[in-house]
Amino acid sequence: IGLEINILRFIPFLTKSIKQKNIEAICEYLVVQAFASSIILFSGFLIYNNYGSINVYCIILSFALITKIGIFPSYY
């Protein structure tokens, strides 16, 4: 999460000569990646502490990892 949030402060430097549509895509990418990172941390915490069914949390963790690497169906 920290890496994605840290990159947010560099967006003004990245967007000086980029079109508005590309700026929107950059911001959307960073938001999706930060959300996936938080899901990875949260599901890892739940698996570690054995809350509920481990299989459900493993599926959530797998989907978050798929989102991080951009595999179908989670890419946009």
C-alpha positions as a Markdown table, in Angstrom:
| # | Residue | x | y | z |
|---|---|---|---|---|
| 1 | Ile | 0.0 | 0.0 | 0.0 |
| 2 | Gly | 2.8 | 2.3 | 0.9 |
| 3 | Leu | 4.4 | 2.2 | -2.6 |
| 4 | Glu | 1.1 | 3.1 | -4.3 |
| 5 | Ile | 0.4 | 5.9 | -1.9 |
| 6 | Asn | 4.0 | 7.1 | -2.2 |
| 7 | Ile | 3.7 | 7.3 | -6.0 |
| 8 | Leu | 0.6 | 9.5 | -5.8 |
| 9 | Arg | 2.8 | 12.5 | -4.9 |
| 10 | Phe | 4.7 | 12.0 | -8.2 |
| 11 | Ile | 1.6 | 12.2 | -10.4 |
| 12 | Pro | 2.0 | 16.0 | -11.0 |
| 13 | Phe | 5.5 | 15.3 | -12.4 |
| 14 | Leu | 4.3 | 12.5 | -14.5 |
| 15 | Thr | 1.4 | 14.4 | -16.0 |
| 16 | Lys | 3.0 | 17.6 | -17.2 |
| 17 | Ser | 2.9 | 16.6 | -20.9 |
| 18 | Ile | 0.2 | 13.9 | -20.8 |
| 19 | Lys | -3.4 | 14.0 | -22.0 |
| 20 | Gln | -6.3 | 14.1 | -19.6 |
| 21 | Lys | -7.4 | 10.6 | -20.5 |
| 22 | Asn | -3.9 | 9.2 | -19.6 |
| 23 | Ile | -3.9 | 11.0 | -16.3 |
| 24 | Glu | -7.2 | 9.4 | -15.4 |
| 25 | Ala | -5.8 | 6.0 | -16.3 |
| 26 | Ile | -2.8 | 6.5 | -14.2 |
| 27 | Cys | -4.9 | 7.5 | -11.2 |
| 28 | Glu | -7.3 | 4.6 | -11.7 |
| 29 | Tyr | -4.4 | 2.2 | -11.9 |
| 30 | Leu | -2.9 | 3.4 | -8.7 |
| 31 | Val | -6.2 | 3.2 | -6.9 |
| 32 | Val | -6.8 | -0.3 | -8.1 |
| 33 | Gln | -3.3 | -1.4 | -7.1 |
| 34 | Ala | -3.6 | 0.2 | -3.6 |
| 35 | Phe | -7.0 | -1.5 | -3.1 |
| 36 | Ala | -5.5 | -4.9 | -4.1 |
| 37 | Ser | -2.6 | -4.4 | -1.8 |
| 38 | Ser | -5.0 | -3.7 | 1.1 |
| 39 | Ile | -7.0 | -6.8 | 0.3 |
| 40 | Ile | -3.8 | -8.9 | 0.3 |
| 41 | Leu | -2.8 | -7.5 | 3.7 |
| 42 | Phe | -6.3 | -8.0 | 5.1 |
| 43 | Ser | -6.8 | -11.5 | 3.8 |
| 44 | Gly | -3.3 | -12.5 | 5.1 |
| 45 | Phe | -4.3 | -11.2 | 8.5 |
| 46 | Leu | -7.5 | -13.2 | 8.5 |
| 47 | Ile | -5.8 | -16.4 | 7.3 |
| 48 | Tyr | -3.1 | -16.0 | 10.0 |
| 49 | Asn | -5.7 | -15.5 | 12.8 |
| 50 | Asn | -8.0 | -18.3 | 11.5 |
| 51 | Tyr | -11.1 | -16.2 | 11.3 |
| 52 | Gly | -13.9 | -18.3 | 9.6 |
| 53 | Ser | -13.3 | -20.5 | 6.6 |
| 54 | Ile | -9.7 | -20.5 | 5.3 |
| 55 | Asn | -10.9 | -21.4 | 1.8 |
| 56 | Val | -12.8 | -18.2 | 1.4 |
| 57 | Tyr | -9.9 | -16.1 | 2.5 |
| 58 | Cys | -7.6 | -18.0 | 0.1 |
| 59 | Ile | -9.9 | -17.2 | -2.8 |
| 60 | Ile | -10.0 | -13.6 | -1.8 |
| 61 | Leu | -6.2 | -13.6 | -1.5 |
| 62 | Ser | -5.9 | -15.2 | -4.9 |
| 63 | Phe | -8.2 | -12.7 | -6.5 |
| 64 | Ala | -6.2 | -9.8 | -5.0 |
| 65 | Leu | -2.9 | -11.3 | -6.4 |
| 66 | Ile | -4.6 | -11.7 | -9.8 |
| 67 | Thr | -5.6 | -8.1 | -9.6 |
| 68 | Lys | -2.0 | -7.1 | -8.8 |
| 69 | Ile | -0.5 | -8.8 | -11.8 |
| 70 | Gly | -3.4 | -7.9 | -14.1 |
| 71 | Ile | -4.7 | -11.3 | -15.2 |
| 72 | Phe | -8.1 | -11.7 | -16.7 |
| 73 | Pro | -10.9 | -11.0 | -15.4 |
| 74 | Ser | -9.5 | -8.3 | -13.1 |
| 75 | Tyr | -7.7 | -6.1 | -15.6 |
| 76 | Tyr | -9.5 | -3.1 | -17.0 |
